[in-house]
Each structure stands twice: as C-alpha cells, then as structure tokens.
Amino acid sequence: MNKTRVENKTFTKEDYTGKNLSYTDFENCVFSNCDLSKCNVSNSNFMDCRFVDCNLSILKFVNTGLKNVSFNGCKLMGCDFTQCKDFLLSMTFVKCTLDYSVFHAKKIAKTPFTDCSVKEVDFAEADLTASVFSNCDMQRSIFQHTILEKVDFRTAYNFSIDPEQNRMKKAMFSASGIGGLLDKYQIIIE
C-alpha cells in the first residue's frame, strides 16, 4: 500500500475518532486539541511530532513508528505501545494520563514522565534504564523482570516494586518512597 506523507502541518480541534490514518508518515507536525481516540495509525510513522491536549485513548499503534514524539496534556488511556516499532522509539510524556496502558517488554530507556497519571500501567519486562518518573502517580503499575537501573523515582508515588523481581542498580528513591519497595513484606513503616 502506498504511504501518504504529511510534513510541517498543524492540526487543531480535529475529530478523528475511530478513523483510519494508517500508512501515513507525519513529520514535524503538531496535533492540538484533537480527538484521535480509537483511531487506527497502524503502519504509520510520527517523527518530531507534538501532541498537545489530545485524546489518544485506545489508539491502535500496530507497527507504528514514534520517533522523538512528545505528548503534553494528553489522554493516552489503554494504549498498547508494545506494538510500536522499536527502531528509534523515543517519547516524552508531560501532564498525561497513561492509565491502563501497556509497555510490556518495550525498550524505552531515558523516557521522561513528568506530572503524569501512570496507574495500572504494565511495565513488565520493559527496559526503562535512566528514565525519570517526576511527580507521577504509579498506583498498581506492574514492574516484573523490568530493567529499572538508574531510574529516578524520587518524586513518584503510590508505586509498589519488588527489588527481587527487577534489576534496580543505582535507581533513585526518596526516603518517603522506600515503603513502595517493601510492600510484599507487609510491614508497617511510620
């Protein structure tokens, strides 16, 4: 199938709910206040793109490239990032809702998550090396056999991580967050 190419374009208040945008390459584009929920962007590429205040919930990312893509103030609930292309995968998340999303077994080292809701997100077997979770609510997120080396959790909260089940060398935590590393022992920390 032939691909459509879109460059240097700004999309504002567009409604693509449930639409098919597959086989499209977007380069240096901005999506502002757009609704792309349940949209199909399979086999598409986003390079140097920004999403601002968009709804991208349950977006279909099958074989999709996300290269230097920033999400700011976006709703990304239930997104399955496991099907994204690994090549040059690079994202930033600021003030986003990522609840119920899946990053299972993805290599997303050095990914910044800032002021995000990261509840019940599946990070099992992912490589998060040197990522930063700044002021993120991580309630019931899954970390199992996850590479968490040099990850900064100092201002993250509500996480529960088993140090015996994850690689955590030089991961950073605040004194108040240490309890999230001891949950499995059901001890009381005051």
Secondary structure, 3 states (H helix, E strand, C coil): CCCEEEECCEEECCECCCCECCCEEEECCEEECCECCCCECCCCEEECCEEECCECCCCECCCCEEECEEEECCECCCCEHHHCCCCCCCEEEECCECCCCECCCCECCCCEEECCECCCCECCCCECCCCEEECCECCCCECCCCECCCCECCCCECCCCCCCCCECCCCECCHHHHHHHCHHHCCCCC
